[in-house]
Amino acid sequence: MAETDMFKTINEMPKGVIHHMHYDAANDFDWFFKEIAYDPRVFYNTNTCKFKYFKEVKDAEEGFR
């Protein structure tokens, strides 16, 4: 992995990509589950392991629950 062009490019970037995070995106785990995961408009797809937000509960796509 360390020999790929992408790794070399990322490694040359100032600070490195792994050190870059937006402060407002660094929320605490408990906050995430309290405020986001329990919102009735946030659905989870067990096949894709992804969360998705729908404006209306009735608009949830197949596979999301």
Secondary structure as GFF3:
##gff-version 3
##sequence-region A 1 65
A	DSSP	alpha_helix	5	12	.	.	.	ID=ss1
A	DSSP	three_ten_helix	17	19	.	.	.	ID=ss2
A	DSSP	three_ten_helix	23	25	.	.	.	ID=ss3
A	DSSP	alpha_helix	29	31	.	.	.	ID=ss4
A	DSSP	pi_helix	32	37	.	.	.	ID=ss5
A	DSSP	beta_strand	42	45	.	.	.	ID=ss6
A	DSSP	beta_strand	50	53	.	.	.	ID=ss7
A	DSSP	three_ten_helix	57	59	.	.	.	ID=ss8
###
